Amino acid sequence: MMDTLEIVQGAAERVLFEAPDSNYIIFRIRSEADDSLLTVTGYGTKPLVGDRLEIQGKWVQHKRYGRQFAATAWKRLIPDTEEGIERFLGSGSVKGIGPSLAHRIVAVFGSETMTVMDKEPQRLLTIEGIGAKKLAMITDSFYEEKQVNDMALDLEQHGIAGRYAGRLVQKYGDDVMYVLQEEPYRMISEIEGIGFKTADQIALAYGMNPQSSMRLAAGLTYMLHDMTQNGHVCIPDTELVRRTALILRADSLFVHDALGEAIDSRQLCTADYGGTTYVYTPEACEEEEYTAQRILDMVHMKPLTVRTHVQLFLDRWQDSCHFVLADKQREAVERSLQTGMLVITGGPGTGKTTVVQTIIRLAEQEGLRILLCAPTGRAAKRLAETTERKAKTIHRLLIPDGFSGPVQVFEYNETKLLPADLVIVDEVSMLDMEMMYHLLQALSPQCRCILVGDADQLPSVGAGAVLHDIIRSGAVPVVRLDTIFRQKEGGRIVTNAHLINHGRPPIVNEDQEFRLIEIEKEEEGAEQISRIYAAEVQETSDVFSVQVLSPMYKNPCGVDKLNELIQERTNQPSPEKTEYKNGKFIFRTGDKVMQKQNNYDKGVFNGDIGKIFAIHEDTIHVRYPEQDVRYEGQEIDEITLAYAITVHKSQGSEYRTVIMAIVSSHAIMLQRNLFYTAVTRAKRKVILVGMKRALLAAVQNIRTSSRFTLLTERLREEEIC
Ligand SMILES: Nc1ncnc2c1ncn2[C@@H]1O[C@H](COP(=O)(O)OP(=O)(O)OP(=O)(O)O)[C@@H](O)[C@H]1O
């Protein structure tokens, strides 16, 4: 039997949830039928508090939240009762009117109030407390409110979510229709929450010709940005045209012409190399050119005249360490002050930190001003711990100073240089092109730079493959540390990491340090992982020292499912715990969560892990090692459950125990450098749960997706025009 739809009417009381990436919302209304409070869920224009709504839908029973009205559609009704009008006006929807003024207005105009406000607003002057200034404020706000409503309706009629109406009216006022019809792609850079896809949907709905050059140019820029999100700095023109034509469903020839126009008008830039034309955004092109030139300048810096007898210094230093420095380690220290830029690379336990400590000592003895930094907060913290010196993220070191258009500006830049003679950057595998550019800009011509990292780790999240490209170019001196020193705790992990890196399977189950628990079915594996996680946490009494990693979000052993299972097992609902539900998860007091993006205002960064210690309605409080952070409303979308995280998100972090899902359905992601990165996150214990064949596939698969950049070629001073 088909469910019949019902109609409920009532005034909106409160919006409980608003999805950031769709127009799905959950709100409460007070029913006109019996004055009860109802929870409504559905997709549509967000109602304002006090809005009188007619909602179509059906009653459903939610297993956790009880009876709810699942709406298929709703529309706004003009408040018709005096009480409704008063509630609407007093809700703050109209600037200048609070509850008591709303009461006085409705007391005078009664059910005519809305008509008076719309057609004869000057009559409001008769109300005590409303003068000319206030009247202007009220009418402006009422007009805008009406405009938003009309706009929402118009958008909905064009098949577009009405929730954009407020932002559009606020930004463009009376010009909103002009923008929608004539220059819709402006919205991408001007309206928060509107990306290319939405702008394009709006543009087409409001009559844009699908083959118009404006649309094609916007599509090209979008595709280029999208590719840089995937790590590319530039992209071959043919590939860009092909992909753009595909998403726009436009003719490649027209897209090609539009690309030509965008290049002529300098909206996009190009570089020709080896018979291929590569397309860049102007910013990316500037960053790559500058970075290459600056590195070449640094490589040609004169060696520093040092007072210290370096060989003697190293002999004394190793005596104090009670071990003999390997030749490569000595070489790294010796070269550190000879060249303007040096790369020190090596796998885990090969003595990188020891070399950095030695270089710092030498440089301090020479009276050099040293600055230590790393691409992420966690890496900077570890650098500070191992060197017992101050270390910052590159971002913090340069001090953010707002934006110029889409480009981040820093206090330290080419006009204000960092007070340093030597900058040491750790974990450079995570350094992207943009950050490298900003860092190099802030270095004085006399400043030297040492890049330390493990070139075999996954590349940076941001665009570029800076470390990889620099090493490949052969233009910069590189010292590759290859002797494994760490023997005691974590020794097995280190040797296995090196085996993996050399394409050989790790030695498993010879001790407790590196185990493989074989499973047949992935569902069974997910259960095992949640059980092992619980046992390991119990053993260490520290949720942060045990981390589950998985290559993907989807599938039975993916991050999403694992989080659900582990939450179910280790943090069950109870009367003392409060909860918050967003589209995807239930957050509960006690949950382990992760920040998904950098938030400089709150001082929390992509990959930071904390624990929820309180939830009040739509506010979640998270305790991070450094500080407590409060997330409210939409901000909650910045966090996710973190019992399990992806290997990519674990980059730069270290845990006592790593539990990793290694199963066949993740085959597409099982690559050697991903497996290697996962294993090297563990200090004491690795527990792999999965299938031997998946493990072997991961070790053998070196088919990493390469990134389009010309940094290597520029560093080799090859012909690029
Ligand atoms: N030449 C050496 N002889 C003996 N032991 C060494 C030597 N160099 C470093 N070690 C020791 O080996 C261990 C690993 O060294 P270190 O921490 O410097 O390596 P790493 O490359 O920074 O490791 P990771 O990347 O895993 O942090 C340390 O205990 C260190 O004291």
The ligand as an ORCA input file, in Angstrom:
! r2SCAN-3c Opt
* xyz 0 1
  N      75.456      6.483     14.032
  C      74.643      5.915     14.935
  N      75.046      4.806     15.610
  C      74.251      4.242     16.507
  N      73.028      4.664     16.837
  C      72.563      5.758     16.190
  C      73.333      6.425     15.214
  N      72.626      7.460     14.743
  C      71.435      7.439     15.388
  N      71.401      6.435     16.260
  C      70.318      6.034     17.128
  O      69.323      5.387     16.335
  C      68.007      5.750     16.741
  C      67.262      6.382     15.565
  O      67.894      7.590     15.192
  P      67.085      8.899     14.825
  O      66.006      9.129     15.775
  O      68.089      9.995     14.639
  O      66.527      8.438     13.431
  P      65.373      9.084     12.549
  O      65.766      8.854     11.135
  O      65.149     10.488     12.945
  O      64.167      8.182     12.923
  P      62.599      8.493     12.729
  O      62.451      9.012     11.337
  O      61.992      7.154     12.879
  O      62.259      9.453     13.785
  C      68.191      6.707     17.901
  O      68.069      5.960     19.082
  C      69.598      7.226     17.744
  O      70.186      7.573     18.970
*
